Amino acid sequence: MKICPRCKRLHSDTYTECTECGKPLRGIESENEETYLITAEGFEREHIRASLQDAGIPCVPRFRNDMYSSDEVTGKGTSLAEINVPFSAFTKAYDTCVMIGAIDPEKPLTFDMDEAEKMCREIGEKNKDKIKEEMSPSKRTTYKVLGAVLFLLLVAVVVWGTDFITAWIKGLFGG
């Protein structure tokens, strides 16, 4: 599985250049890498964004220079935008767009969807292991306890400080 570094479109390993912009392709570097999903405008764009967000998928509409219009600046929101999602969520986002009718499942793709799904799972598993290595449960518990103690100390300092300032002000006015 390869990705275009410019337009973020996915391609099978058999491709060497992007079919959209002609740039040389490279391998996918992380599960959070932005990946092109669909181009949409106006109400359809907002419908897709809302559907993806309801499904728990972060998405970013990107406006290319040739797609941007003054309507976007004035708040009408009718500009054409490419909607990108993290690579790890690509298959879920694709399925969501098929469900709402934004993507035609019969339209040919430049990559194998099964290959993309497999790669998403592999990258996700690697990152889960990395997260577990970075912080053990005992270390996580220690940080939680220290955070709670520091919070209580902060509250105590604020209360004592307020009492001290109040007593000082009362002393100034003979109270």
TILOTI-288238 format. One record per residue (C-alpha): residue number from 1; x, y negated, z negated. Coordinates in pm, 1 decimal, decimal comma. Each point is the difference from the previous one (the first is absolute). Layout:
BEGIN
    nr          u          v          w
   NUM          X          Y          Z
...
% end
This chain:
BEGIN
    nr          u          v          w
     1        0,0        0,0        0,0
     2      137,2     -340,0      101,5
     3     -113,0     -357,9      -44,7
     4       55,0     -317,1      197,6
     5      185,4     -254,4     -216,8
     6     -173,6     -289,0      179,0
     7     -368,2       91,0       39,4
     8      -11,4      282,2     -262,1
     9     -170,1      254,9      229,3
    10       56,3      372,3      -62,5
    11      139,2      230,6      268,0
    12       97,0      366,9       26,8
    13      367,9       92,3       -6,3
    14      -10,0       51,1      376,6
    15      -23,3     -376,7       57,4
    16      311,6     -220,0       -3,4
    17     -166,6     -335,1       66,8
    18     -325,5     -153,4     -119,3
    19     -284,8       37,7      247,0
    20     -136,8     -339,8     -105,7
    21      301,8     -232,7      -10,3
    22      288,8      204,8      141,5
    23      227,9      -28,8     -305,6
    24      217,8      299,2     -103,4
    25     -167,5      215,1     -264,9
    26      146,2      103,9     -336,7
    27      -88,0      247,2     -273,4
    28     -237,9      -85,1     -282,6
    29      197,7     -113,4     -303,5
    30     -252,7       -2,9     -285,3
    31     -358,1       83,0      -88,5
    32      -77,6     -371,3      -42,7
    33      113,7      -92,3      349,9
    34     -264,6     -209,1      175,2
    35     -164,6      195,7      280,7
    36     -230,5     -133,6      271,0
    37     -355,3      132,4      -27,0
    38     -231,5     -209,4      218,6
    39      -48,8     -342,8      156,8
    40     -324,9     -178,4      -83,9
    41     -148,8     -346,1      -33,7
    42     -268,3     -185,3     -191,6
    43     -271,0      203,2     -168,4
    44      144,5      332,6      116,4
    45      338,4      -86,9     -154,4
    46     -161,7      -87,0     -331,7
    47     -217,2      314,2       12,0
    48      309,8      215,1       53,3
    49      190,1     -179,1     -278,6
    50     -289,9       43,0     -243,3
    51      -40,2      369,1       90,0
    52      371,3       65,2      -47,8
    53        5,0     -184,6     -331,1
    54     -307,3      194,3     -118,2
    55      191,1      318,9       83,4
    56      294,3     -123,7     -208,8
    57      223,4      -62,9      300,2
    58      204,1     -321,6        0,5
    59       -7,5     -173,8      337,0
    60      161,9     -305,8      149,9
    61     -138,1     -188,6      299,7
    62      290,6     -133,6      206,3
    63      -50,8     -278,8      250,8
    64      246,2       -2,4      286,4
    65       79,4     -340,1      151,9
    66     -198,9       82,0      312,5
    67     -301,2      112,9     -207,8
    68      -25,0     -288,2     -245,8
    69     -260,8     -268,7       52,6
    70     -106,3     -320,4     -171,6
    71     -315,0      179,7     -114,3
    72      204,4      185,3     -260,5
    73      133,9     -327,3     -143,4
    74     -345,8     -156,5      -12,4
    75     -142,8      302,9     -179,3
    76     -211,8      146,3      277,0
    77      218,5      311,8       -1,6
    78      -55,1      107,3      360,3
    79      368,0       50,7       92,2
    80      115,7      332,9      131,2
    81      213,4      179,6     -259,9
    82      192,2      324,7      -16,5
    83      -93,9      185,5     -317,2
    84      293,0      182,1     -157,0
    85       -1,9      255,2     -280,5
    86      276,0      179,2     -193,9
    87      120,4      311,4      181,4
    88      -96,9      220,6     -295,7
    89     -363,6     -110,4       38,8
    90      -11,7        6,4      379,9
    91     -197,5      322,5       48,0
    92     -255,6      -99,3     -266,1
    93      -32,3     -345,7      158,7
    94      -38,7      153,2      347,2
    95     -273,8      233,5     -126,7
    96     -174,8     -293,3     -171,1
    97        1,9     -199,6      325,0
    98     -137,2      299,7      190,9
    99     -280,4       33,3     -258,3
   100     -108,9     -362,9       39,8
   101       24,9       19,1      378,4
   102      295,9     -239,2       39,4
   103      224,5      265,3      159,3
   104     -104,8      243,3      271,5
   105      134,9      343,4     -102,8
   106        2,1      107,9      367,0
   107      247,8     -272,4       97,7
   108      345,5      153,8       60,1
   109      275,1      -87,1     -248,5
   110      376,1      -38,1       56,1
   111       66,2      241,4     -286,3
   112     -137,8      320,5     -147,4
   113     -238,6      -72,7     -287,9
   114       87,6      330,9     -171,4
   115      367,4      -96,0       16,4
   116      -77,7     -339,5     -156,1
   117     -205,0      162,3     -277,3
   118      277,2      248,5      -75,6
   119      262,1     -273,9      -10,0
   120     -219,8     -215,8     -229,2
   121      -26,2      289,4     -244,6
   122      376,0       70,9       11,9
   123       92,7     -362,7      -66,1
   124     -257,6      -20,6     -279,5
   125      141,2      312,3     -168,8
   126      356,2     -137,1       19,9
   127     -107,1     -325,5     -161,5
   128     -197,6      174,6     -276,1
   129      315,3      191,2      -92,3
   130      203,5     -321,7        8,7
   131     -247,4     -176,6     -231,1
   132        7,1      291,8     -244,8
   133      381,8       -9,1        0,0
   134       11,5     -373,3      -61,2
   135     -203,1        6,1     -322,9
   136      -50,7      302,8     -219,9
   137     -309,0       26,2     -222,6
   138      203,3      -66,1     -315,8
   139      155,5     -309,6      156,7
   140     -345,2     -120,1      109,6
   141     -137,8       52,3     -355,0
   142      297,7     -187,6     -146,8
   143      -67,3     -296,6      228,6
   144     -369,1        0,2      -91,3
   145       78,1       -1,2     -373,9
   146      262,6     -273,9       39,3
   147     -242,8     -205,3      207,7
   148     -269,8       30,8     -267,7
   149      243,5      -96,7     -278,8
   150      124,4     -301,6      196,3
   151     -357,4     -108,8       68,8
   152      -85,5       19,3     -371,9
   153      314,5     -198,1      -85,5
   154      -98,3     -264,9      252,8
   155     -348,4      -27,8     -152,0
   156      151,3      -25,1     -350,3
   157      240,3     -276,6      109,5
   158     -285,8     -195,1      158,2
   159     -215,9       31,2     -314,4
   160      284,8      -93,0     -237,5
   161      106,6     -286,2      227,5
   162     -353,2     -135,0       10,5
   163      -28,1       21,1     -381,4
   164      335,5     -177,9      -41,7
   165      -94,4     -281,9      240,9
   166     -343,6      -39,9     -162,5
   167      157,1      -22,3     -349,2
   168      257,3     -250,6      124,9
   169     -270,6     -221,6      155,9
   170     -208,0       17,1     -320,0
   171      312,0     -106,2     -197,4
   172       44,1     -303,0      223,1
   173     -348,7     -124,8      -79,5
   174       11,9       78,2     -370,4
   175     -238,3      294,4       21,0
% end
